[in-house]
Amino acid sequence: MEDKERKTDNVPEEELREAELRNCEMLGGDIRRYVALGLSSLQLGEVRKGLEEGIPVEGYLKPEWDWEKMAEYRKALEENINLDPYLQPDMDYRQLEQIRLGLKDGLSVVFYANPELDAEQMKEIRLGMEEKLDITLYAKKEYSALQMREIRKGLMQHMDIQEILSPSMDFLVMREIRHQYKNGIKDRSFIPKNLDSKGMRQVRKGLEAGLDLTPYANEGYHADQLEEVRLAFLDGCDLRPYLEKGYSGAMLRQMYERWKKDGTFPEEDFMSQMPVQQESRVDISEDRMSAMLVYSPEEGKKDAVTVSDLKDFLKANGVNQGIMEDVLEKIVKEQKYGKAVEVAVGKAPTEGKDGEFHFHVEQGSSGKPRILPNGSVDYKNISRFVMVKKGELLAEYIPATPGEYGYTVDGKFLMPKRGKEKPPLKGKGFLLSEDRRMYTAAMTGKVEVQEDRIEVSDICNISGDVDMSVGNLNFDGDIVITGNVCQGMTVRATGNIQIQGHVEGAVICAGKDVILANGMQGAGECLVQAGHDVSGKFFEYATIRAGHDIVSNYLLNCDAQAGGSILISGRRGMIIGGISKALERIEATSLGNDVEVPTTVELGMNRNMVARYSELEKQIEKTKKEIDLLTNNHQIFVQRNQADHPTCVLIEKALDVKEKECQEYLEEKKELSEQFTKCRNAAAIVHSSLYPGCRIVLNMEILVTTQEYRNVCVKLVKRKVTVLPE
């Protein structure tokens, strides 16, 4: 099937592609490659879904595949199914679906993973394997899917399947034979082999009603004659003697109607004198939606009848619309005269569709846990919200349609019912287009979608605890949690994270600040990381990384690093155990304790910073030399008027790379220089007790305290760590 591109009057394909590319980029996709491959918006949508699920999308990055084929491959990857051994270039998505479903159920799909079999044939073979049938009897391309279905159902009925194992047998005949077995007719030796499905149906229904029509089937009577005899028999009227005299189906019907009226049959002389010629007529149904034709040309003129004659007759009898010319052609070709045949049907009016909203974002997560490749269940990564980017299309309103007119066979038009419009969506955080059809996000954040409402917010509010029932959080914006963050959970945000409850052994990562109204008891299994400040009531056995400051009431056996200062204040205000590092200042009420628990504080520069600075100087010098060499070589080509020479072009590219590389080194060196400046006045300030057993490192100089100090400031004086009165 060709790729069904999403094109609307207001959102061109290019804009849809751009939106999907932005989504892919946000998820870490290689958008340059996607652009180079020329993927459509729908194909990019499948790439995005793969990136969201963390599966390798390389396997289906094939622009020649339509999006539906990509979707099937993606679903297989999500189910940990490898389709590669069965892929054939000319397989469509429906064939891949049958292979995927078979592998998912543990079937040996080699029996049907053949591009010469269409999807429906594959399906019938797959269903047979699921039902543990002998599919080798029909898993052959010579059988159509409909024939396969009848053979499969026959096997399920435990019938003698050999009788219908013929690719040349019509599936309707197969079905009739199967129905005979199903209804207890297992000995078919007395049933003629040359009957069509209609004749077989009449024989079967006759036997089911207690009427054996097989002798007449052997004599070659038509199915319409057998049907009239059977229907009359059900009402207590036996027309078999008249069938044996060669009466047509129409004449048998007249015999039955006469019997039904007064309980008698016409005299044989009367019937023998009944003219074979019937009157041609057109019967139009009461609702004027169907017309039946009984056409009986004069004797000797049957071969002269044309389709045009039949159409003229119909129009003369009031039938002007819905005439089925293929049926008229069949009547003429097969000379089906004197029989009632439906030749025209009307068309009911199609009601207009009500206006509807097509949402381009998921209406919340299903909240179902994910099955991991090893078979375990991931209860933590259950997404509870959907993220959108600013400008992303959220919803599109499709206006109501007027519907389509219908008609009767006599040409009367039938008025359709127009669809109902829906009111605009309510909510906030979105922009509505001038034509009031397109809803786009006014900001980057989470979106909540209901039937009549959309809300986009850059703050994610979690009422209650973050535990297995909520799952891990990953939000582009701020997160506010009113409860606790439980053991083993992860909370990530590009903005601030504010937690009003306690934090157990969890991972908390924020692009800006982390604010803990209470504290963290990490048990050595937690991490708090912030681009700016980290603040909390207390931290125990936690790893803390802050781009700027760490502010708390006490630290107990923590691994804490701050790009600015560590400020421990309050009634307790102590740092006990662990290691605390800061560039500028560490301030606490007390440092260590009276049992001399080993406590380390490091301030200012360290060996890694110095080594990196030295390495940067060497890299900058080396890169500048490379730039000078490339510049000189480039000038030689320019002076020779060979600026477009391939080698000169390569030099220009290399020069651009080296200049960018050098600029990055210079910026990193500048940042380190600024840090060194901050380190010059680094100090540890203790407002109460500095206990023995504390290891204080100041700009790589070390002091280990052997006595208790009170109200002191520890600084570097003449390259020596010195304890001074505060």
Secondary structure, 3 states (H helix, E strand, C coil): CCCCCCCCCCCCHHHHHHHHHHHHHHCCCCHHHHHHHCCCHHHHHHHHHHHHHCCCHHHHCCCCCCHHHHHHHHHHHHCCCCCHHHCCCCCCHHHHHHHHHHHHCCCCHHHCCCCCCCHHHHHHHHHHHHCCCCHHHCCCCCCCHHHHHHHHHHHHCCCCHHHHCCCCCCHHHHHHHHHHHHCCCCCCCCCCCCCCHHHHHHHHHHHHCCCCCHHHHHCCCCHHHHHHHHHHHHCCCCCHHHHHCCCCHHHHHHHHHHHHHHCCCCCHHHHHHCCCCCCCEEEECCCCCEEEEECCCCCCCHHHCCHHHHHHHHHHCCCCCCECHHHHHHHHHHCCCCCCEEEEECECCECCCCCEEEECCCCCCCCCCEECCCCCEECCCCCCCEEECCCCEEEEEECCCCCECEECCCCCEECCCCCCCCCCCEEECEEECCCCCEEEECCCEEEEECCCEEEEECEEEECCCECCCCCCEEECCEEEECCCECCCCEEEECCCEEECCCECCCEEEECCCEEEEEEEECCCCCEEEECCCEEEEEEECCEEEECCCEEECEEECCEEEECCEEEECCCCCEEECCEEEECCEEEECEECCCCCCCEEEEECCCHHHHHHHHHHHHHHHHHHHHHHHHHHHHHHHHHCCCCCCHHHHHHHHHHHHHHHHHHHHHHHHHHHHHHHHHHCCCEEEEEEEECCCEEEEECCEEEECCCCEEEEEEEEECCEEEEEEC
